[in-house]
């Protein structure tokens, strides 16, 4: 039963790094529809590249933390070893936190340039920043 648990845990950690980027890419695709200036669009493309690269690299590393591979769920194998898993999961989440903050901050200049009342701009800013609760909790668990 414990072996099955560790196998599922390995599969979940692999899929986590891939799946966590999908909502971010959806938001960035939405930003591409809103932003018209080339610099803003290039920032969106750069963030999309970072999100995709982080997902792919972290998923591959998650599968290659232990040698031999079966050492992930059977720590009694002689000669088996793992890299520092705790450090990997801690530092592997850092690019996710950075891209989350960038995605939250990216539309703010556009919001404040809209021809709306000050209260509406503050409301829109607060609406965007509700997503920061997720980022703050991720930072809290990071440290």
N, C-alpha and C positions, 0 to 999 in steps of 0.2 A: 504494500500500500504506500509506503514511503517512497519507493522507487517511482511509482506512478505519479506521485505528487511532484517530485523533482523533474520528471519529464514534462509534465504540464507546465510547471513553472518556467522551464526553459523555452517551451513553445510560446508562452504568453510574453516573455521578455523579448523574444524575437519579433512577434507581431506588434508589440507595443511600439517599438521604434518606427515601424513602418506606418502603422495606423495613426499615430499621434500627429503626423504631418498632413493628413487628409483635410481636416477642418481648416488648417492654416492655408492650404492651397486653395480651398474654396473661397476663403476671405480674400486672398490675393487675387484670385480671378475676378472677384467682385470689384476690387480696387482698380484692376485694369479697365473695367468698364467706366469707372468714374474719372480716373486721372487722364488728362489729355496732354500734359507737358511731358516731354521726353525724359527729363531728369527723374520725375516721379515714377514713370513707367519703368525706367531702368532700375530704380531702387526695388520696385516690385519684382522684376525679373531676377535681380540679385538675391532677394529674400527667398524667392521660390527655389532658386538653385541651392541655397544654403539649407533650406528645409528638406529638399529631396536628397542632397548629399549626406546630410546628417542622418536621415532615416536609413539610407542604404549602408553607410559605413557602420553605424551603431548596430544595425541588425547583423551584419557580417561579423563584427567583433563579438557580439553576444553569443554567437554560435561557436566562436573559436577561443573562448576564454580558457577552456580546459583541454588538456591533452593527456590521454586520448579522449575522444569525444564522450565516451560512456562514463568518464570520470565525473561528468556533470551530475549524474544521479547515483553513481556508485563510488564513493570516496575510499573504498577499501582496495582499489586496484593498485598493485605495487608499481611504483615509478610514475604514477599519475601526478599531475600538478595543474594548478590554476593560477592565472594572473590575479592581481588584486581586484576581485569582483566588486567590492564595496567602492573602491576608488573609481572603477569604470562606470558604475551606475550613478555615482555622484557627479562626476565630470561629464558623463554622457548626456546629462540633463542640462548642462550649462548652455549649449547652443540653443536648446529649446526655449530656455528662459529668455535669452537674448533676442531670439526671433519673435517671441511673444511680445516683448516690450516694443520692439521695432514696429510690429504690426499694429499695436495700439497707438503708437505715437504718429505713425505715418499720415493718417488722414487729418490730424489736428490743424495744421496750417490751412488746409482746404476748408474745414469747418469754420474757422475764424474769418475767412475771406467771404463767406456767404453773406448775402444781403438779408440778414435776419435781425431781429431784436437781440439785444444782449442776453436776455433771459433764454431765448431759444438757443443761442449759441452755447450758453452754459448747460442747458438741458441736453443738447446733443453731445457735448463733451462728457457730461456725466454718464450718458448712455453708453458711449464708447468705453469709458473707464470702468463700467461694471465688469467688463472682461478682465480688468486688472485684479479682481479678487482671485481669479484662478492663478494669475502670475504671482501674486503675493503668497498664496499658499504653496506654490511650487518653490519659491525662494525660501520660505520658512522651512520646508522639508529638506531643501538643499543644504542648509547650514544646520 
